[in-house]
């Protein structure tokens, strides 16, 4: 695979990740908005939600740091 195709593959992967995360954000915002109108419980007091949206981004960043660090520090 040449460099041009590799860059396009990375761009498509980034766009897919962005699209999935943006759709998840929209669904969560919509459900939160609807829950307020229906009188349902809010998720601000949910410990598992708070822990998950703290840990998941940390795991993603750590997963991306390892290959990046290997590329920069290999002789």
N, CA, C and O of each residue as an XYZ file, in Angstrom:
300
protein
N       0.857     -1.178      0.000
C       0.000      0.000      0.000
C       0.899      1.235      0.000
O       1.784      1.364      0.846
N       0.675      2.120     -0.928
C       1.512      3.307     -0.962
C       1.029      4.327      0.072
O      -0.004      4.151      0.718
N       1.814      5.395      0.203
C       1.534      6.389      1.249
C       0.187      7.098      1.033
O      -0.526      7.392      1.993
N      -0.147      7.363     -0.206
C      -1.408      8.046     -0.505
C      -2.605      7.213     -0.065
O      -3.526      7.745      0.555
N      -2.611      5.936     -0.369
C      -3.722      5.055      0.031
C      -3.789      4.898      1.542
O      -4.876      4.816      2.114
N      -2.635      4.857      2.185
C      -2.593      4.733      3.643
C      -3.215      5.964      4.297
O      -3.967      5.844      5.265
N      -2.900      7.145      3.767
C      -3.479      8.372      4.324
C      -4.990      8.412      4.124
O      -5.717      8.854      5.013
N      -5.466      7.959      2.980
C      -6.908      7.917      2.756
C      -7.578      6.911      3.677
O      -8.681      7.151      4.168
N      -6.915      5.789      3.911
C      -7.474      4.787      4.828
C      -7.580      5.360      6.238
O      -8.572      5.136      6.931
N      -6.566      6.092      6.655
C      -6.614      6.731      7.974
C      -7.717      7.791      8.031
O      -8.410      7.918      9.041
N      -7.874      8.542      6.954
C      -8.922      9.564      6.917
C     -10.302      8.926      7.015
O     -11.162      9.426      7.741
N     -10.524      7.843      6.305
C     -11.812      7.151      6.367
C     -12.044      6.588      7.762
O     -13.158      6.663      8.280
N     -11.009      6.027      8.378
C     -11.148      5.503      9.740
C     -11.506      6.622     10.716
O     -12.367      6.444     11.579
N     -10.854      7.763     10.583
C     -11.160      8.902     11.460
C     -12.587      9.405     11.242
O     -13.281      9.744     12.200
N     -13.012      9.451     10.011
C     -14.376      9.888      9.727
C     -15.413      8.915     10.283
O     -16.460      9.335     10.775
N     -15.123      7.620     10.204
C     -16.037      6.628     10.774
C     -16.130      6.772     12.290
O     -17.222      6.725     12.856
N     -14.993      6.945     12.940
C     -14.985      7.131     14.394
C     -15.752      8.393     14.766
O     -16.541      8.388     15.711
N     -15.520      9.477     14.021
C     -16.234     10.725     14.280
C     -17.738     10.539     14.103
O     -18.520     10.996     14.937
N     -18.144      9.879     13.039
C     -19.564      9.696     12.755
C     -20.239      8.872     13.847
O     -21.319      9.228     14.317
N     -19.615      7.791     14.243
C     -20.202      6.935     15.282
C     -20.296      7.689     16.605
O     -21.326      7.630     17.277
N     -19.242      8.391     16.982
C     -19.274      9.109     18.261
C     -20.268     10.273     18.217
O     -20.943     10.543     19.210
N     -20.364     10.962     17.078
C     -21.314     12.065     16.966
C     -22.748     11.555     17.021
O     -23.599     12.178     17.657
N     -23.029     10.435     16.367
C     -24.371      9.861     16.437
C     -24.709      9.408     17.858
O     -25.845      9.566     18.306
N     -23.729      8.845     18.565
C     -23.959      8.449     19.952
C     -24.253      9.671     20.814
O     -25.108      9.618     21.697
N     -23.553     10.763     20.562
C     -23.803     11.999     21.294
C     -25.209     12.531     21.012
O     -25.912     12.952     21.931
N     -25.617     12.513     19.742
C     -26.951     12.983     19.404
C     -28.044     12.131     20.036
O     -29.036     12.662     20.534
N     -27.867     10.808     20.018
C     -28.855      9.914     20.628
C     -28.934     10.153     22.136
O     -30.027     10.203     22.700
N     -27.792     10.299     22.784
C     -27.785     10.549     24.228
C     -28.442     11.883     24.556
O     -29.190     11.985     25.528
N     -28.166     12.907     23.750
C     -28.778     14.218     23.987
C     -30.291     14.154     23.764
O     -31.058     14.741     24.527
N     -30.713     13.452     22.733
C     -32.147     13.324     22.451
C     -32.865     12.573     23.571
O     -33.938     12.981     24.015
N     -32.267     11.480     24.020
C     -32.894     10.695     25.096
C     -32.940     11.502     26.391
O     -33.916     11.427     27.137
N     -31.888     12.271     26.655
C     -31.860     13.109     27.850
C     -32.935     14.185     27.760
O     -33.623     14.473     28.740
N     -33.073     14.772     26.588
C     -34.087     15.807     26.374
C     -35.489     15.229     26.560
O     -36.339     15.852     27.197
N     -35.730     14.048     26.007
C     -37.037     13.407     26.128
C     -37.312     12.964     27.565
O     -38.460     12.998     28.009
N     -36.277     12.548     28.297
C     -36.464     12.100     29.682
C     -36.909     13.249     30.569
O     -37.689     13.047     31.499
N     -36.418     14.463     30.290
C     -36.850     15.612     31.073
C     -38.333     15.879     30.877
O     -39.037     16.206     31.832
N     -38.814     15.743     29.645
C     -40.229     16.005     29.364
C     -41.136     14.910     29.916
O     -42.278     15.177     30.289
N     -40.629     13.676     29.968
C     -41.442     12.556     30.427
C     -41.363     12.359     31.936
O     -42.063     11.512     32.490
N     -40.512     13.140     32.602
C     -40.385     13.017     34.048
C     -39.565     11.820     34.479
O     -39.665     11.393     35.630
N     -38.760     11.267     33.591
C     -37.935     10.118     33.954
C     -36.680     10.582     34.683
O     -36.346     11.766     34.707
N     -36.002      9.611     35.271
C     -34.803      9.914     36.044
C     -33.681     10.403     35.125
O     -33.514      9.923     34.003
N     -32.943     11.344     35.624
C     -31.820     11.918     34.913
C     -30.592     11.022     35.101
O     -30.490     10.330     36.113
N     -29.664     11.025     34.147
C     -28.490     10.163     34.285
C     -27.319     10.863     34.953
O     -26.231     10.291     35.005
N     -27.493     12.082     35.469
C     -26.388     12.785     36.115
C     -25.969     12.112     37.412
O     -24.818     12.247     37.825
N     -26.852     11.408     38.050
C     -26.515     10.763     39.310
C     -26.091      9.305     39.124
O     -25.912      8.588     40.107
N     -25.929      8.866     37.892
C     -25.550      7.483     37.624
C     -24.033      7.336     37.704
O     -23.303      7.903     36.891
N     -23.572      6.582     38.676
C     -22.137      6.405     38.880
C     -21.508      5.663     37.715
O     -20.395      5.999     37.310
N     -22.187      4.658     37.160
C     -21.610      3.865     36.072
C     -21.452      4.684     34.793
O     -20.489      4.489     34.051
N     -22.368      5.582     34.531
C     -22.237      6.449     33.358
C     -21.045      7.385     33.538
O     -20.259      7.575     32.610
N     -20.912      7.962     34.713
C     -19.795      8.876     34.988
C     -18.451      8.149     34.874
O     -17.498      8.687     34.310
N     -18.378      6.942     35.403
C     -17.130      6.179     35.337
C     -16.823      5.784     33.896
O     -15.673      5.866     33.464
N     -17.839      5.358     33.152
C     -17.587      4.889     31.784
C     -17.130      6.016     30.876
O     -16.232      5.800     30.063
N     -17.707      7.217     30.974
C     -17.249      8.253     30.067
C     -15.990      8.937     30.558
O     -15.495      9.861     29.913
N     -15.465      8.496     31.693
C     -14.125      8.896     32.104
C     -13.096      7.864     31.659
O     -12.019      8.228     31.187
N     -13.416      6.583     31.803
C     -12.447      5.530     31.519
C     -12.307      5.256     30.025
O     -11.191      5.049     29.549
N     -13.393      5.248     29.283
C     -13.335      4.910     27.852
C     -12.415      5.856     27.072
O     -11.582      5.367     26.309
N     -12.520      7.187     27.221
C     -11.571      8.045     26.500
C     -10.124      7.834     26.940
O      -9.209      7.922     26.122
N      -9.912      7.558     28.224
C      -8.548      7.290     28.698
C      -7.984      6.036     28.042
O      -6.817      6.018     27.650
N      -8.779      5.008     27.920
C      -8.326      3.772     27.278
C      -8.026      4.018     25.797
O      -7.044      3.499     25.267
N      -8.867      4.804     25.137
C      -8.629      5.105     23.721
C      -7.321      5.865     23.545
O      -6.526      5.540     22.664
N      -7.096      6.868     24.374
C      -5.858      7.648     24.275
C      -4.649      6.774     24.565
O      -3.652      6.850     23.847
N      -4.713      5.958     25.583
C      -3.589      5.072     25.891
C      -3.347      4.060     24.777
O      -2.201      3.708     24.496
N      -4.413      3.593     24.146
C      -4.248      2.654     23.034
C      -3.583      3.328     21.839
O      -2.867      2.670     21.084
N      -3.803      4.606     21.655
C      -3.183      5.329     20.547
C      -1.765      5.795     20.867
O      -0.960      5.998     19.959
N      -1.458      5.965     22.142
C      -0.122      6.429     22.526
C       0.926      5.358     22.255
O       2.025      5.678     21.801
N       0.617      4.119     22.519
C       1.610      3.044     22.379
C       2.166      2.933     20.954
O       3.387      2.957     20.801
N       1.360      2.815     19.924
C       1.946      2.740     18.564
C       2.644      4.033     18.154
O       3.645      3.995     17.438
N       2.134      5.162     18.594
C       2.772      6.432     18.259
C       4.142      6.542     18.899
O       5.102      6.972     18.259
N       4.233      6.158     20.149
C       5.529      6.218     20.838
C       6.533      5.257     20.217
O       7.719      5.571     20.126
N       6.065      4.090     19.792
C       6.981      3.138     19.126
C       7.535      3.712     17.835
O       8.709      3.514     17.521
N       6.701      4.422     17.081
C       7.157      4.985     15.817
C       8.192      6.074     16.051
O       9.195      6.130     15.338
N       7.974      6.933     17.027
C       8.877      8.046     17.261
C      10.182      7.635     17.928
O      11.206      8.283     17.712
N      10.172      6.590     18.722
C      11.371      6.231     19.471
C      12.115      5.007     18.933
O      13.020      4.499     19.594
N      11.752      4.539     17.769
C      12.519      3.453     17.174
C      13.677      4.047     16.366
O      13.507      5.040     15.658
N      14.851      3.430     16.482
C      16.022      3.992     15.768
C      15.966      3.758     14.274
O      16.873      4.170     13.550
